[in-house]
Amino acid sequence: QKEVEQDPGPLSVPEGAIVSLNCTYSNSAFQYFMWYRQYSRKGPELLMYTYSSGNKEDGRFTAQVDKSSKYISLFIRDSQPSDSATYLCAMSSSVISSGSARQLTFGSGTQLTVLP
Amino acid sequence: GAVVSQHPSWVICKSGTSVKIECRSLDFQATTMFWYRQFPKQSLMLMATSNEGSKATYEQGVEKDKFLINHASLTLSTLTVTSAHPEDSSFYICSAARTGGPYGYTFGSGTRLTVV
């Protein structure tokens, strides 16, 4: 069993739809949760960074973390064709502090297409 | 914001030659950098963790003599693919950890390596 499970999709939605992307994990030590967006042939870019359980909102994006269920979600409201990309969840057990940083554990990524 | 510059963005080389990929943190110091490899429509596979001033830590199955990593300064890490072969053709991505806050990890734009 992988440490982080993510539905690879592909997921196709019409423009304006609400998109829900999810990851589950097995390592209860994970405390820091991230969502990255990766366009084709580009490096991932950080969308959301959350610590522990709760919600975080940034514009059309909302990240939710439920540590009791070991489940994280990313919601995209009013989806746009420009949101078409692969979305990767990532998590870490430790904060990035001075000195060596811990590696991230990634989900496999969900490919999203928003149709105009 | 944190910016990581990766160069070159694409390279074609002949089988048996070596290729160097550079990863620079432009506006912050990165004690730790990570090197990933990504195959089409797959997630990121961590190859090695690069710590400034010390030897890199390689993941299991990654040949350290083939993928040479140097992290000589707090803003520069290099990956050299030695004696490249067609099976080394892939998308290579670096990331850097910005310390001191909840900044997450910043990725370079990736390097598409094609060995012919």
gemmi code that builds the backbone of each chain (N, CA, C; Angstrom):
import gemmi

chains = {
    "A": [
        ("GLN", (0.850, -1.190, 0.000), (0.000, 0.000, 0.000), (0.887, 1.242, 0.000)),
        ("LYS", (0.546, 2.180, -0.895), (1.304, 3.407, -0.946), (1.007, 4.253, 0.270)),
        ("GLU", (1.965, 5.099, 0.646), (1.737, 6.000, 1.778), (0.673, 7.036, 1.452)),
        ("VAL", (0.632, 7.470, 0.201), (-0.335, 8.477, -0.238), (-1.047, 7.944, -1.474)),
        ("GLU", (-2.360, 7.942, -1.407), (-3.163, 7.470, -2.540), (-3.920, 8.648, -3.136)),
        ("GLN", (-3.865, 8.736, -4.459), (-4.573, 9.813, -5.147), (-5.157, 9.255, -6.432)),
        ("ASP", (-6.416, 9.532, -6.668), (-7.077, 9.055, -7.870), (-6.439, 9.747, -9.077)),
        ("PRO", (-5.896, 8.980, -9.998), (-5.184, 9.594, -11.136), (-6.082, 10.254, -12.165)),
        ("GLY", (-7.418, 9.993, -12.069), (-8.300, 10.527, -13.082), (-8.149, 9.730, -14.370)),
        ("PRO", (-8.282, 10.339, -15.547), (-8.450, 11.776, -15.712), (-9.847, 12.247, -15.347)),
        ("LEU", (-9.918, 13.510, -14.948), (-11.159, 14.131, -14.548), (-11.465, 15.250, -15.529)),
        ("SER", (-12.662, 15.228, -16.074), (-13.062, 16.223, -17.054), (-14.346, 16.884, -16.585)),
        ("VAL", (-14.352, 18.208, -16.508), (-15.526, 18.935, -16.018), (-15.807, 20.120, -16.925)),
        ("PRO", (-17.047, 20.616, -16.939), (-17.342, 21.815, -17.731), (-16.888, 23.064, -16.994)),
        ("GLU", (-16.625, 24.090, -17.732), (-16.222, 25.372, -17.142), (-17.268, 25.848, -16.147)),
        ("GLY", (-16.798, 26.339, -15.001), (-17.698, 26.834, -13.975), (-18.047, 25.803, -12.915)),
        ("ALA", (-17.707, 24.555, -13.153), (-18.024, 23.495, -12.191), (-17.135, 23.606, -10.949)),
        ("ILE", (-17.605, 22.983, -9.882), (-16.796, 22.850, -8.675), (-16.045, 21.518, -8.782)),
        ("VAL", (-14.748, 21.604, -8.591), (-13.903, 20.414, -8.698), (-13.462, 19.989, -7.309)),
        ("SER", (-13.503, 18.702, -7.062), (-13.031, 18.148, -5.790), (-11.930, 17.140, -6.065)),
        ("LEU", (-10.776, 17.396, -5.510), (-9.627, 16.501, -5.659), (-9.257, 15.988, -4.272)),
        ("ASN", (-8.898, 14.714, -4.191), (-8.708, 14.120, -2.875), (-7.462, 13.245, -2.804)),
        ("CYS", (-6.964, 13.135, -1.588), (-5.872, 12.205, -1.296), (-6.132, 11.574, 0.061)),
        ("THR", (-5.770, 10.320, 0.172), (-5.758, 9.664, 1.474), (-4.336, 9.239, 1.780)),
        ("TYR", (-4.051, 9.108, 3.053), (-2.703, 8.732, 3.440), (-2.738, 7.799, 4.628)),
        ("SER", (-1.644, 7.111, 4.841), (-1.608, 6.120, 5.917), (-0.682, 6.513, 7.060)),
        ("ASN", (0.233, 7.425, 6.835), (1.218, 7.796, 7.840), (0.664, 8.886, 8.756)),
        ("SER", (0.372, 8.527, 9.994), (-0.232, 9.483, 10.913), (0.742, 10.581, 11.343)),
        ("ALA", (2.001, 10.431, 10.987), (2.997, 11.452, 11.342), (2.930, 12.668, 10.423)),
        ("PHE", (2.266, 12.535, 9.306), (2.165, 13.678, 8.384), (1.399, 14.809, 9.056)),
        ("GLN", (1.972, 15.995, 8.999), (1.331, 17.160, 9.600), (1.216, 18.330, 8.634)),
        ("TYR", (2.040, 18.327, 7.589), (2.080, 19.440, 6.660), (1.605, 18.933, 5.304)),
        ("PHE", (0.650, 19.649, 4.745), (-0.028, 19.171, 3.555), (-0.010, 20.251, 2.482)),
        ("MET", (0.303, 19.832, 1.286), (0.426, 20.766, 0.185), (-0.297, 20.267, -1.051)),
        ("TRP", (-0.721, 21.200, -1.841), (-1.256, 20.903, -3.163), (-0.427, 21.658, -4.191)),
        ("TYR", (-0.016, 20.917, -5.214), (0.748, 21.506, -6.302), (-0.021, 21.346, -7.602)),
        ("ARG", (0.162, 22.310, -8.480), (-0.410, 22.254, -9.816), (0.749, 22.132, -10.790)),
        ("GLN", (0.633, 21.213, -11.733), (1.692, 21.024, -12.717), (1.104, 21.044, -14.118)),
        ("TYR", (1.519, 22.052, -14.881), (1.152, 22.091, -16.285), (2.104, 21.187, -17.052)),
        ("SER", (1.673, 20.790, -18.228), (2.452, 19.849, -19.022), (3.861, 20.385, -19.278)),
        ("ARG", (4.849, 19.554, -19.019), (6.255, 19.869, -19.261), (6.753, 21.061, -18.452)),
        ("LYS", (6.154, 21.265, -17.288), (6.607, 22.308, -16.381), (6.792, 21.713, -15.000)),
        ("GLY", (7.521, 22.422, -14.159), (7.662, 21.978, -12.788), (6.406, 22.288, -11.994)),
        ("PRO", (6.145, 21.563, -10.920), (4.970, 21.833, -10.086), (5.072, 23.201, -9.416)),
        ("GLU", (3.939, 23.850, -9.241), (3.896, 25.116, -8.511), (2.981, 24.950, -7.301)),
        ("LEU", (3.395, 25.527, -6.201), (2.655, 25.386, -4.958), (1.363, 26.185, -5.014)),
        ("LEU", (0.259, 25.513, -4.711), (-1.049, 26.176, -4.649), (-1.450, 26.476, -3.210)),
        ("MET", (-1.376, 25.449, -2.378), (-1.855, 25.589, -1.007), (-0.899, 24.861, -0.064)),
        ("TYR", (-0.757, 25.422, 1.127), (0.107, 24.821, 2.149), (-0.674, 24.907, 3.457)),
        ("THR", (-0.959, 23.771, 4.064), (-1.724, 23.774, 5.306), (-1.025, 22.925, 6.349)),
        ("TYR", (-1.292, 23.282, 7.586), (-0.729, 22.545, 8.709), (-1.857, 21.958, 9.541)),
        ("SER", (-1.754, 20.687, 9.821), (-2.712, 19.966, 10.657), (-4.114, 20.026, 10.062)),
        ("SER", (-5.132, 19.799, 10.871), (-6.502, 19.732, 10.368), (-7.094, 21.122, 10.188)),
        ("GLY", (-8.099, 21.192, 9.326), (-8.786, 22.455, 9.127), (-8.902, 22.830, 7.675)),
        ("ASN", (-9.426, 24.010, 7.446), (-9.626, 24.528, 6.097), (-8.749, 25.737, 5.858)),
        ("LYS", (-8.404, 25.915, 4.595), (-7.680, 27.121, 4.194), (-8.195, 27.534, 2.831)),
        ("GLU", (-8.495, 28.812, 2.708), (-9.062, 29.298, 1.458), (-8.144, 30.331, 0.833)),
        ("ASP", (-8.037, 30.264, -0.496), (-7.240, 31.251, -1.232), (-7.888, 31.441, -2.590)),
        ("GLY", (-8.678, 32.499, -2.688), (-9.374, 32.753, -3.942), (-10.374, 31.652, -4.256)),
        ("ARG", (-10.228, 31.056, -5.398), (-11.157, 29.984, -5.804), (-10.771, 28.625, -5.237)),
        ("PHE", (-9.676, 28.567, -4.525), (-9.156, 27.294, -4.015), (-9.380, 27.175, -2.509)),
        ("THR", (-9.834, 25.994, -2.099), (-9.990, 25.687, -0.682), (-9.354, 24.338, -0.402)),
        ("ALA", (-8.472, 24.310, 0.582), (-7.846, 23.054, 0.987), (-8.444, 22.630, 2.318)),
        ("GLN", (-8.745, 21.363, 2.429), (-9.276, 20.806, 3.669), (-8.397, 19.652, 4.113)),
        ("VAL", (-8.167, 19.579, 5.407), (-7.401, 18.477, 5.978), (-8.207, 17.868, 7.106)),
        ("ASP", (-8.403, 16.572, 7.055), (-9.060, 15.842, 8.131), (-8.081, 14.775, 8.607)),
        ("LYS", (-7.318, 15.103, 9.633), (-6.296, 14.166, 10.088), (-6.906, 12.920, 10.712)),
        ("SER", (-8.083, 13.046, 11.307), (-8.693, 11.876, 11.934), (-9.033, 10.815, 10.893)),
        ("SER", (-9.375, 11.266, 9.712), (-9.701, 10.336, 8.621), (-8.525, 10.123, 7.680)),
        ("LYS", (-7.455, 10.866, 7.897), (-6.277, 10.814, 7.010), (-6.706, 11.092, 5.572)),
        ("TYR", (-7.323, 12.246, 5.410), (-7.966, 12.578, 4.137), (-7.784, 14.061, 3.904)),
        ("ILE", (-7.304, 14.422, 2.713), (-7.200, 15.828, 2.375), (-7.895, 16.082, 1.046)),
        ("SER", (-8.380, 17.305, 0.897), (-9.112, 17.662, -0.318), (-8.691, 19.030, -0.808)),
        ("LEU", (-8.842, 19.214, -2.087), (-8.683, 20.534, -2.705), (-9.939, 20.785, -3.531)),
        ("PHE", (-10.593, 21.912, -3.242), (-11.773, 22.293, -3.999), (-11.433, 23.494, -4.884)),
        ("ILE", (-11.890, 23.420, -6.100), (-11.722, 24.541, -7.029), (-13.117, 25.009, -7.428)),
        ("ARG", (-13.422, 26.265, -7.075), (-14.726, 26.826, -7.444), (-14.616, 27.533, -8.779)),
        ("ASP", (-15.753, 27.592, -9.489), (-15.795, 28.315, -10.754), (-14.590, 27.942, -11.626)),
        ("SER", (-14.448, 26.670, -11.876), (-13.266, 26.180, -12.593), (-13.171, 26.810, -13.985)),
        ("GLN", (-11.934, 27.032, -14.401), (-11.642, 27.677, -15.671), (-10.786, 26.746, -16.540)),
        ("PRO", (-10.845, 26.906, -17.854), (-9.976, 26.088, -18.714), (-8.503, 26.194, -18.324)),
        ("SER", (-8.110, 27.343, -17.793), (-6.709, 27.519, -17.372), (-6.357, 26.683, -16.149)),
        ("ASP", (-7.366, 26.103, -15.494), (-7.106, 25.204, -14.369), (-6.732, 23.801, -14.849)),
        ("SER", (-6.848, 23.559, -16.135), (-6.516, 22.246, -16.681), (-5.036, 21.964, -16.441)),
        ("ALA", (-4.769, 20.936, -15.677), (-3.395, 20.605, -15.279), (-3.446, 19.312, -14.479)),
        ("THR", (-2.294, 18.882, -14.035), (-2.227, 17.759, -13.096), (-2.029, 18.325, -11.700)),
        ("TYR", (-2.829, 17.845, -10.768), (-2.766, 18.323, -9.388), (-2.168, 17.229, -8.508)),
        ("LEU", (-1.140, 17.607, -7.798), (-0.422, 16.665, -6.942), (-0.610, 17.055, -5.486)),
        ("CYS", (-0.998, 16.096, -4.670), (-0.963, 16.357, -3.234), (0.409, 15.925, -2.725)),
        ("ALA", (0.839, 16.550, -1.653), (2.131, 16.220, -1.067), (2.058, 16.457, 0.430)),
        ("MET", (2.835, 15.711, 1.172), (2.788, 15.868, 2.614), (4.134, 15.548, 3.245)),
        ("SER", (4.287, 16.062, 4.468), (5.544, 15.896, 5.177), (5.250, 15.779, 6.663)),
        ("SER", (6.149, 15.105, 7.352), (5.957, 14.940, 8.793), (6.609, 16.054, 9.593)),
        ("SER", (7.446, 16.862, 8.946), (8.142, 17.888, 9.704), (8.141, 19.198, 8.959)),
        ("VAL", (8.237, 20.263, 9.723), (8.289, 21.594, 9.135), (9.644, 21.813, 8.500)),
        ("ILE", (9.671, 22.713, 7.565), (10.932, 23.040, 6.914), (11.658, 24.020, 7.816)),
        ("SER", (12.553, 23.502, 8.599), (13.269, 24.355, 9.538), (14.709, 24.495, 9.080)),
        ("SER", (15.473, 25.226, 9.830), (16.866, 25.397, 9.441), (17.558, 24.044, 9.429)),
        ("GLY", (18.477, 23.893, 8.548), (19.129, 22.604, 8.400), (18.447, 21.786, 7.311)),
        ("SER", (18.657, 20.519, 7.311), (18.124, 19.665, 6.259), (16.611, 19.615, 6.323)),
        ("ALA", (15.997, 19.741, 5.184), (14.548, 19.649, 5.104), (14.163, 18.217, 4.774)),
        ("ARG", (13.021, 17.818, 5.264), (12.533, 16.485, 4.967), (11.958, 16.445, 3.558)),
        ("GLN", (12.071, 15.305, 2.950), (11.493, 15.162, 1.632), (9.980, 15.095, 1.737)),
        ("LEU", (9.332, 15.429, 0.643), (7.892, 15.323, 0.567), (7.491, 13.944, 0.065)),
        ("THR", (6.304, 13.520, 0.460), (5.717, 12.313, -0.106), (4.573, 12.758, -0.990)),
        ("PHE", (4.632, 12.393, -2.248), (3.664, 12.846, -3.237), (2.608, 11.798, -3.532)),
        ("GLY", (1.415, 12.286, -3.867), (0.434, 11.431, -4.501), (0.806, 11.274, -5.961)),
        ("SER", (0.091, 10.431, -6.654), (0.422, 10.147, -8.050), (-0.062, 11.237, -9.001)),
        ("GLY", (-0.908, 12.154, -8.507), (-1.399, 13.237, -9.345), (-2.729, 12.910, -9.995)),
        ("THR", (-3.584, 13.928, -10.102), (-4.874, 13.807, -10.800), (-4.865, 14.755, -11.981)),
        ("GLN", (-5.116, 14.208, -13.150), (-5.147, 15.027, -14.358), (-6.537, 15.625, -14.535)),
        ("LEU", (-6.615, 16.939, -14.542), (-7.886, 17.656, -14.643), (-7.965, 18.393, -15.967)),
        ("THR", (-9.121, 18.271, -16.621), (-9.409, 19.045, -17.826), (-10.705, 19.794, -17.605)),
        ("VAL", (-10.656, 21.110, -17.784), (-11.850, 21.946, -17.681), (-12.232, 22.355, -19.094)),
        ("LEU", (-13.395, 21.920, -19.500), (-13.839, 22.151, -20.872), (-14.549, 23.496, -21.006)),
        ("PRO", (-14.191, 24.295, -22.004), (-14.844, 25.604, -22.169), (-16.288, 25.440, -22.650)),
    ],
    "B": [
        ("GLY", (8.341, 36.315, -4.036), (8.191, 34.906, -3.689), (9.437, 34.122, -4.014)),
        ("ALA", (9.483, 32.903, -3.530), (10.632, 32.044, -3.758), (10.682, 31.595, -5.218)),
        ("VAL", (11.832, 31.730, -5.824), (11.999, 31.352, -7.222), (13.175, 30.403, -7.354)),
        ("VAL", (12.933, 29.328, -8.078), (13.996, 28.365, -8.371), (14.162, 28.306, -9.880)),
        ("SER", (15.359, 28.560, -10.318), (15.652, 28.556, -11.744), (16.366, 27.272, -12.107)),
        ("GLN", (15.882, 26.597, -13.119), (16.511, 25.345, -13.561), (16.914, 25.502, -15.026)),
        ("HIS", (18.122, 25.060, -15.298), (18.675, 25.259, -16.643), (19.536, 24.077, -17.058)),
        ("PRO", (19.454, 23.584, -18.278), (18.595, 24.063, -19.358), (17.174, 23.514, -19.222)),
        ("SER", (16.257, 24.045, -19.973), (14.886, 23.552, -19.934), (14.740, 22.302, -20.795)),
        ("TRP", (15.592, 22.177, -21.788), (15.611, 20.941, -22.559), (17.005, 20.756, -23.140)),
        ("VAL", (17.376, 19.500, -23.323), (18.689, 19.190, -23.881), (18.614, 17.863, -24.607)),
        ("ILE", (19.290, 17.813, -25.732), (19.442, 16.578, -26.490), (20.926, 16.260, -26.521)),
        ("CYS", (21.272, 15.036, -26.179), (22.686, 14.677, -26.185), (22.860, 13.298, -26.799)),
        ("LYS", (24.078, 13.042, -27.188), (24.387, 11.742, -27.776), (24.654, 10.722, -26.679)),
        ("SER", (24.350, 9.493, -26.969), (24.593, 8.415, -26.033), (26.072, 8.369, -25.667)),
        ("GLY", (26.364, 8.231, -24.384), (27.749, 8.164, -23.919), (28.304, 9.482, -23.414)),
        ("THR", (27.636, 10.568, -23.705), (28.098, 11.873, -23.232), (27.473, 12.193, -21.877)),
        ("SER", (27.968, 13.265, -21.267), (27.456, 13.695, -19.962), (26.706, 15.007, -20.101)),
        ("VAL", (25.730, 15.177, -19.255), (24.910, 16.385, -19.276), (24.791, 16.933, -17.863)),
        ("LYS", (24.963, 18.250, -17.728), (24.841, 18.884, -16.419), (23.589, 19.741, -16.388)),
        ("ILE", (22.827, 19.600, -15.310), (21.619, 20.390, -15.104), (21.827, 21.229, -13.842)),
        ("GLU", (21.514, 22.515, -13.942), (21.713, 23.415, -12.815), (20.383, 23.806, -12.186)),
        ("CYS", (20.417, 23.950, -10.882), (19.240, 24.369, -10.131), (19.682, 25.480, -9.180)),
        ("ARG", (19.109, 26.659, -9.352), (19.493, 27.808, -8.538), (18.298, 28.384, -7.795)),
        ("SER", (18.483, 28.665, -6.520), (17.473, 29.420, -5.779), (17.847, 30.893, -5.922)),
        ("LEU", (16.939, 31.667, -6.492), (17.295, 33.035, -6.879), (17.164, 34.054, -5.759)),
        ("ASP", (16.216, 33.875, -4.874), (15.976, 34.914, -3.878), (15.936, 34.369, -2.461)),
        ("PHE", (16.480, 33.189, -2.273), (16.562, 32.637, -0.926), (17.685, 31.610, -0.895)),
        ("GLN", (18.116, 31.293, 0.285), (19.157, 30.294, 0.454), (18.521, 28.939, 0.714)),
        ("ALA", (19.012, 27.945, 0.044), (18.440, 26.605, 0.136), (19.484, 25.639, 0.688)),
        ("THR", (19.311, 25.294, 1.946), (20.217, 24.310, 2.530), (20.044, 22.952, 1.882)),
        ("THR", (18.823, 22.674, 1.521), (18.508, 21.367, 0.957), (17.806, 21.526, -0.380)),
        ("MET", (18.235, 20.746, -1.328), (17.558, 20.679, -2.618), (17.286, 19.213, -2.937)),
        ("PHE", (16.248, 19.001, -3.698), (15.861, 17.647, -4.060), (15.867, 17.513, -5.578)),
        ("TRP", (16.223, 16.347, -6.037), (16.176, 16.056, -7.475), (15.185, 14.930, -7.726)),
        ("TYR", (14.296, 15.192, -8.696), (13.262, 14.232, -9.039), (13.377, 13.862, -10.514)),
        ("ARG", (12.786, 12.729, -10.799), (12.655, 12.289, -12.173), (11.173, 12.000, -12.391)),
        ("GLN", (10.690, 12.355, -13.561), (9.275, 12.153, -13.834), (9.092, 11.579, -15.220)),
        ("PHE", (8.417, 10.453, -15.298), (8.071, 9.852, -16.581), (6.697, 10.370, -16.991)),
        ("PRO", (6.379, 10.295, -18.289), (5.101, 10.841, -18.769), (3.909, 10.316, -17.989)),
        ("LYS", (3.067, 11.233, -17.565), (1.818, 10.936, -16.874), (2.049, 10.158, -15.573)),
        ("GLN", (3.207, 10.330, -15.004), (3.482, 9.719, -13.707), (3.911, 10.786, -12.703)),
        ("SER", (3.879, 10.425, -11.457), (4.244, 11.397, -10.428), (5.758, 11.533, -10.330)),
        ("LEU", (6.153, 12.389, -9.420), (7.563, 12.653, -9.234), (8.227, 11.512, -8.467)),
        ("MET", (9.387, 11.114, -8.941), (10.145, 10.074, -8.249), (11.410, 10.712, -7.688)),
        ("LEU", (11.515, 10.721, -6.379), (12.687, 11.327, -5.752), (13.931, 10.513, -6.075)),
        ("MET", (14.949, 11.208, -6.567), (16.211, 10.547, -6.873), (17.205, 10.715, -5.740)),
        ("ALA", (17.321, 11.952, -5.251), (18.344, 12.209, -4.243), (18.037, 13.508, -3.515)),
        ("THR", (18.574, 13.584, -2.318), (18.499, 14.794, -1.503), (19.887, 15.393, -1.432)),
        ("SER", (19.975, 16.658, -1.787), (21.256, 17.336, -1.874), (21.382, 18.337, -0.726)),
        ("ASN", (22.383, 18.173, 0.107), (22.614, 19.069, 1.232), (23.885, 19.881, 1.004)),
        ("GLU", (23.771, 21.165, 1.191), (24.893, 22.059, 0.943), (26.112, 21.649, 1.765)),
        ("GLY", (27.218, 21.473, 1.086), (28.474, 21.175, 1.756), (28.683, 19.727, 2.156)),
        ("SER", (27.761, 18.870, 1.816), (27.949, 17.454, 2.153), (27.478, 16.586, 0.994)),
        ("LYS", (27.713, 15.306, 1.139), (27.353, 14.383, 0.060), (25.842, 14.236, -0.037)),
        ("ALA", (25.398, 14.007, -1.250), (23.974, 13.802, -1.464), (23.542, 12.444, -0.938)),
        ("THR", (22.290, 12.363, -0.600), (21.694, 11.099, -0.168), (20.828, 10.587, -1.297)),
        ("TYR", (21.159, 9.399, -1.796), (20.454, 8.850, -2.946), (19.367, 7.871, -2.505)),
        ("GLU", (18.300, 7.853, -3.243), (17.234, 6.893, -2.988), (17.654, 5.516, -3.508)),
        ("GLN", (17.020, 4.526, -2.952), (17.341, 3.158, -3.334), (17.110, 2.962, -4.821)),
        ("GLY", (18.072, 2.345, -5.471), (17.938, 2.069, -6.893), (18.498, 3.147, -7.794)),
        ("VAL", (18.901, 4.271, -7.230), (19.481, 5.356, -8.035), (20.995, 5.238, -7.997)),
        ("GLU", (21.603, 5.171, -9.166), (23.051, 4.989, -9.240), (23.771, 6.299, -8.958)),
        ("LYS", (24.469, 6.360, -7.862), (25.143, 7.601, -7.488), (26.302, 7.935, -8.418)),
        ("ASP", (26.889, 6.927, -9.027), (27.992, 7.201, -9.951), (27.495, 7.684, -11.301)),
        ("LYS", (26.237, 7.445, -11.574), (25.670, 7.884, -12.836), (25.047, 9.269, -12.710)),
        ("PHE", (24.429, 9.502, -11.590), (23.764, 10.783, -11.352), (24.543, 11.515, -10.256)),
        ("LEU", (25.488, 12.328, -10.700), (26.363, 13.035, -9.769), (25.705, 14.337, -9.325)),
        ("ILE", (25.634, 14.532, -8.023), (25.013, 15.732, -7.480), (26.037, 16.510, -6.687)),
        ("ASN", (26.067, 17.799, -6.954), (26.963, 18.696, -6.240), (26.163, 19.877, -5.719)),
        ("HIS", (26.327, 20.194, -4.451), (25.607, 21.312, -3.829), (26.633, 22.176, -3.122)),
        ("ALA", (27.394, 22.897, -3.936), (28.569, 23.601, -3.415), (28.235, 24.899, -2.699)),
        ("SER", (27.054, 25.451, -2.971), (26.691, 26.698, -2.309), (25.235, 26.638, -1.893)),
        ("LEU", (24.798, 27.637, -1.131), (23.418, 27.655, -0.635), (22.407, 28.025, -1.711)),
        ("THR", (22.885, 28.340, -2.907), (21.960, 28.720, -3.961), (22.101, 27.889, -5.225)),
        ("LEU", (22.997, 26.916, -5.219), (23.223, 26.163, -6.447), (23.438, 24.685, -6.178)),
        ("SER", (22.664, 23.857, -6.883), (22.899, 22.421, -6.893), (22.927, 21.983, -8.352)),
        ("THR", (23.789, 21.043, -8.656), (23.867, 20.545, -10.030), (23.697, 19.031, -10.060)),
        ("LEU", (23.060, 18.571, -11.114), (22.900, 17.140, -11.370), (23.595, 16.848, -12.685)),
        ("THR", (24.558, 15.957, -12.671), (25.242, 15.556, -13.890), (24.893, 14.119, -14.207)),
        ("VAL", (24.311, 13.923, -15.370), (24.017, 12.583, -15.856), (25.223, 12.136, -16.664)),
        ("THR", (25.947, 11.177, -16.146), (27.182, 10.747, -16.798), (26.915, 9.572, -17.729)),
        ("SER", (27.679, 9.532, -18.811), (27.562, 8.444, -19.788), (26.086, 8.127, -20.054)),
        ("ALA", (25.394, 9.148, -20.527), (23.941, 9.036, -20.699), (23.579, 7.989, -21.750)),
        ("HIS", (22.472, 7.333, -21.498), (21.929, 6.344, -22.427), (20.475, 6.686, -22.705)),
        ("PRO", (19.916, 6.164, -23.776), (18.522, 6.500, -24.102), (17.547, 6.262, -22.957)),
        ("GLU", (17.794, 5.273, -22.125), (16.873, 5.017, -21.003), (16.936, 6.097, -19.933)),
        ("ASP", (17.922, 6.983, -20.016), (18.013, 8.109, -19.092), (17.140, 9.273, -19.545)),
        ("SER", (16.603, 9.159, -20.739), (15.727, 10.218, -21.245), (14.522, 10.344, -20.320)),
        ("SER", (14.294, 11.554, -19.859), (13.228, 11.765, -18.885), (13.095, 13.259, -18.609)),
        ("PHE", (12.181, 13.585, -17.724), (11.988, 14.960, -17.255), (12.585, 15.020, -15.850)),
        ("TYR", (13.575, 15.877, -15.661), (14.241, 15.999, -14.370), (13.851, 17.330, -13.737)),
        ("ILE", (13.470, 17.279, -12.472), (13.004, 18.484, -11.782), (13.731, 18.610, -10.455)),
        ("CYS", (14.129, 19.829, -10.126), (14.724, 20.067, -8.813), (13.728, 20.842, -7.958)),
        ("SER", (13.891, 20.753, -6.671), (13.124, 21.602, -5.776), (14.013, 22.035, -4.631)),
        ("ALA", (13.664, 23.160, -4.062), (14.448, 23.700, -2.967), (13.527, 24.019, -1.806)),
        ("ALA", (14.040, 23.794, -0.608), (13.265, 24.063, 0.596), (13.663, 25.424, 1.143)),
        ("ARG", (12.725, 26.320, 1.226), (12.989, 27.623, 1.797), (12.736, 27.539, 3.295)),
        ("THR", (13.754, 27.742, 4.069), (13.641, 27.535, 5.509), (13.062, 28.761, 6.207)),
        ("GLY", (12.657, 28.555, 7.412), (12.266, 29.673, 8.266), (10.795, 30.022, 8.239)),
        ("GLY", (9.985, 29.225, 7.583), (8.563, 29.570, 7.591), (7.762, 28.569, 6.797)),
        ("PRO", (6.462, 28.746, 6.771), (5.598, 27.775, 6.070), (5.575, 28.033, 4.581)),
        ("TYR", (6.723, 27.972, 3.963), (6.782, 28.306, 2.545), (6.651, 27.106, 1.632)),
        ("GLY", (6.806, 25.938, 2.186), (6.734, 24.782, 1.311), (8.006, 24.625, 0.507)),
        ("TYR", (7.892, 23.913, -0.545), (9.014, 23.622, -1.415), (8.746, 24.244, -2.773)),
        ("THR", (9.762, 24.848, -3.336), (9.616, 25.488, -4.642), (10.329, 24.650, -5.682)),
        ("PHE", (9.661, 24.427, -6.801), (10.216, 23.590, -7.848), (10.777, 24.426, -8.993)),
        ("GLY", (11.792, 23.874, -9.611), (12.268, 24.444, -10.859), (11.307, 24.080, -11.972)),
        ("SER", (11.561, 24.610, -13.145), (10.654, 24.396, -14.281), (10.917, 23.081, -15.005)),
        ("GLY", (11.958, 22.374, -14.586), (12.212, 21.063, -15.164), (13.141, 21.099, -16.360)),
        ("THR", (13.780, 19.970, -16.607), (14.670, 19.800, -17.767), (14.271, 18.541, -18.499)),
        ("ARG", (13.958, 18.706, -19.757), (13.608, 17.550, -20.595), (14.896, 17.050, -21.240)),
        ("LEU", (15.351, 15.873, -20.842), (16.571, 15.283, -21.388), (16.203, 14.198, -22.388)),
        ("THR", (16.750, 14.313, -23.571), (16.591, 13.287, -24.598), (17.964, 12.804, -25.012)),
        ("VAL", (18.191, 11.513, -24.866), (19.475, 10.930, -25.239), (19.276, 10.122, -26.522)),
        ("VAL", (20.044, 10.468, -27.532), (19.865, 9.802, -28.830), (21.086, 8.952, -29.183)),
    ],
}
model = gemmi.Model(1)
for chain_id, residues in chains.items():
    chain = gemmi.Chain(chain_id)
    for i, (resn, *xyz) in enumerate(residues, 1):
        res = gemmi.Residue()
        res.name, res.seqid = resn, gemmi.SeqId(i, " ")
        for name, pos in zip(("N", "CA", "C"), xyz):
            atom = gemmi.Atom()
            atom.name, atom.element = name, gemmi.Element(name[0])
            atom.pos, atom.b_iso = gemmi.Position(*pos), 0.0
            res.add_atom(atom)
        chain.add_residue(res)
    model.add_chain(chain)
structure = gemmi.Structure()
structure.add_model(model)
structure.setup_entities()
